[in-house]
Structure formats: C-alpha cells, structure tokens
Amino acid sequence: MDAKELAGVSAYLKLVSEAEKAVAEFYEACAKTWPEDGLWAELAPQEREHSRIALELLAMVEKAPEKFKPLRPLNIKALEIFIAVAADYKQKTSAMAFKKVNALAAARDIERSIIESRYDQTLSSPDPLYGTLVTKMISETASHMEKINRSLAALGAVR
C-alpha cells in the first residue's frame, strides 16, 4: 500500500472507531430509556469493543502497511453520515421521541448496514490476528442482528 492509500485507510479506520462508538452511545441511551430490557446493556459494550478493535486494526496497518490491501474504495462520507445518524438516534432516544420499536428498527438498520456487517470487504491481509479481529466483529454483528430481530418479533413488529 502506498502512502496515499495508507492515509486513506488510516482516516477510514479512525472513523470506523468513531462510528462504533456512536452506535455504542445510541445503545447506552436505549439501555437508560428501557433498563428492563437487557438487550441494550449487552450490545453497547460489544460496540465499544468494536471501536477499540478498529483502532487496533489501524495500529496494525500503520505498523506494516505492506501486509494490507484495500479491497474496495473506502467511503469516508458514508461513515460521516453513519455517525451523524447514530447520534441522531441517540438524541431521539434520550428525548423519548423514539418508541422501543423505533429504536429496535433503527438498531436493525445499523447492524445490517455495510459499515457494520462487511468488515471483511474493506481490507485483505495474511495477518492471522487481523482475520481473527475482523471475524469477531462480523460474528458479533450477526449476533446483534439476531437478537434485535427476536426483540422486534416479540413486539409483533416482524415475523
């Protein structure tokens, strides 16, 4: 990876960390709003961990950029929009402008977004730790989707 690609990947991964943090903050607002529902308290720390992992991936890339190859164009603007949307969801939840079903639907949309669910399509690397960390994030995101869908089904919002 050349210097220009490295700069782009670095900026992207920093924003991925911010995006994961924004999702965690939305889920934390949901946990405060609906404390009886343990779902949010379970998901929020995992999203914080994803934020930390994104920074770990960044450190790996910056340490050995020759071991990484971008697989597709990295869309900084999409990440910025994603972060703004997650912040808006947090604000709506905190202001009680969202019903629980709205928050769950928003969380479902977040978890199935390409930003959350396709980390394996961002970079390639032969580094086994990189693969392990990306697989962890993808697996937990899939688990989040399942749990959110079950909660939506329990409310009668989906089948």
C-alpha positions as CSV (number, residue, x, y, z in Angstrom):
1,M,0.0,0.0,0.0
2,D,1.4,3.4,-0.9
3,A,1.4,6.5,1.3
4,K,-1.8,7.9,-0.2
5,E,-3.6,4.6,0.3
6,L,-2.3,4.4,3.8
7,A,-3.5,7.9,4.6
8,G,-7.0,6.9,3.3
9,V,-7.1,3.7,5.2
10,S,-5.9,5.4,8.4
11,A,-8.6,8.1,8.1
12,Y,-11.2,5.4,7.4
13,L,-10.3,3.2,10.3
14,K,-10.3,6.2,12.7
15,L,-13.8,7.0,11.5
16,V,-14.8,3.3,11.9
17,S,-13.8,3.6,15.5
18,E,-15.9,6.7,15.9
19,A,-18.9,5.0,14.2
20,E,-18.7,2.1,16.5
21,K,-18.5,4.5,19.5
22,A,-21.6,6.3,18.1
23,V,-23.5,3.1,17.9
24,A,-22.4,2.2,21.5
25,E,-23.7,5.6,22.7
26,F,-27.0,5.0,21.0
27,Y,-27.4,1.6,22.6
28,E,-26.4,3.1,26.0
29,A,-29.1,5.7,25.6
30,C,-31.5,2.8,24.9
31,A,-30.3,1.0,28.0
32,K,-31.1,4.1,30.1
33,T,-34.5,4.5,28.5
34,W,-35.5,0.8,28.7
35,P,-33.5,-0.5,31.6
36,E,-35.8,-3.6,31.9
37,D,-34.6,-4.8,28.5
38,G,-31.1,-6.3,28.9
39,L,-30.5,-6.3,25.2
40,W,-29.1,-2.8,25.1
41,A,-26.8,-3.3,28.1
42,E,-25.4,-6.4,26.3
43,L,-24.9,-4.8,22.9
44,A,-23.3,-1.4,24.0
45,P,-20.1,-2.8,25.5
46,Q,-19.6,-5.0,22.4
47,E,-19.9,-1.9,20.2
48,R,-17.3,-0.1,22.4
49,E,-15.1,-3.1,21.9
50,H,-15.5,-2.9,18.2
51,S,-14.4,0.8,18.4
52,R,-11.3,-0.4,20.3
53,I,-10.7,-3.1,17.7
54,A,-10.9,-0.6,14.8
55,L,-8.1,1.3,16.5
56,E,-6.1,-1.9,16.9
57,L,-6.6,-2.6,13.2
58,L,-5.4,0.9,12.5
59,A,-2.2,0.3,14.5
60,M,-1.6,-2.9,12.7
61,V,-2.0,-1.2,9.3
62,E,0.2,1.7,10.2
63,K,2.9,-0.7,11.6
64,A,3.0,-2.9,8.5
65,P,1.1,-1.3,5.6
66,E,2.7,-3.7,3.1
67,K,0.6,-6.5,4.7
68,F,-2.7,-4.8,3.8
69,K,-4.5,-4.2,0.6
70,P,-7.8,-2.2,0.2
71,L,-10.5,-4.3,-1.4
72,R,-12.8,-1.5,-2.4
73,P,-12.9,2.3,-2.3
74,L,-13.3,3.5,1.3
75,N,-16.2,5.9,1.6
76,I,-15.4,8.5,4.2
77,K,-18.6,10.4,3.5
78,A,-20.7,7.3,4.2
79,L,-19.0,6.9,7.6
80,E,-19.6,10.5,8.5
81,I,-23.3,10.2,7.6
82,F,-23.5,6.9,9.6
83,I,-22.0,8.6,12.6
84,A,-24.5,11.5,12.3
85,V,-27.4,9.1,12.0
86,A,-26.3,7.2,15.1
87,A,-26.0,10.4,17.0
88,D,-29.5,11.4,15.9
89,Y,-30.9,8.1,17.0
90,K,-29.2,8.6,20.4
91,Q,-30.7,12.1,20.7
92,K,-34.2,10.8,19.7
93,T,-34.0,8.0,22.3
94,S,-32.8,10.3,25.1
95,A,-35.6,12.8,24.2
96,M,-38.1,10.0,24.3
97,A,-39.0,10.7,20.7
98,F,-38.5,7.1,19.8
99,K,-40.7,4.2,21.0
100,K,-38.9,1.0,21.7
101,V,-39.9,-0.5,18.4
102,N,-38.4,2.6,16.6
103,A,-35.1,2.1,18.5
104,L,-35.1,-1.6,17.6
105,A,-35.8,-0.9,13.9
106,A,-33.0,1.7,13.9
107,A,-30.6,-0.7,15.6
108,R,-31.6,-3.4,13.0
109,D,-30.8,-0.9,10.2
110,I,-27.5,-0.1,11.8
111,E,-26.4,-3.7,12.3
112,R,-27.3,-4.7,8.7
113,S,-25.5,-1.7,7.2
114,I,-22.5,-2.4,5.1
115,I,-20.4,-0.4,7.5
116,E,-21.3,-2.7,10.4
117,S,-21.6,-6.0,8.6
118,R,-18.9,-6.2,6.0
119,Y,-15.6,-5.5,7.6
120,D,-14.2,-8.4,5.6
121,Q,-14.7,-6.5,2.4
122,T,-12.6,-3.5,3.5
123,L,-9.0,-4.8,3.6
124,S,-7.2,-8.0,3.0
125,S,-4.2,-9.2,4.9
126,P,-2.4,-12.5,5.5
127,D,-2.0,-11.5,9.2
128,P,-3.9,-14.1,11.3
129,L,-4.7,-11.6,14.1
130,Y,-6.3,-9.2,11.5
131,G,-8.5,-12.1,10.4
132,T,-9.4,-13.0,13.9
133,L,-10.4,-9.5,14.9
134,V,-12.5,-8.9,11.7
135,T,-14.2,-12.3,12.2
136,K,-15.0,-11.4,15.8
137,M,-16.6,-8.1,14.7
138,I,-18.6,-9.8,11.9
139,S,-19.8,-12.6,14.2
140,E,-20.9,-10.2,16.9
141,T,-22.7,-8.0,14.4
142,A,-24.6,-11.1,13.1
143,S,-25.5,-12.0,16.7
144,H,-26.7,-8.4,17.3
145,M,-29.0,-8.7,14.3
146,E,-30.5,-12.0,15.5
147,K,-31.2,-10.6,19.0
148,I,-32.7,-7.4,17.6
149,N,-34.9,-9.3,15.2
150,R,-36.1,-11.5,18.1
151,S,-36.9,-8.4,20.1
152,L,-38.8,-7.0,17.1
153,A,-40.7,-10.3,16.7
154,A,-41.6,-10.3,20.4
155,L,-43.2,-6.8,19.9
156,G,-45.0,-8.1,16.8
157,A,-43.1,-5.8,14.5
158,V,-41.7,-8.5,12.3
159,R,-42.3,-12.2,11.8
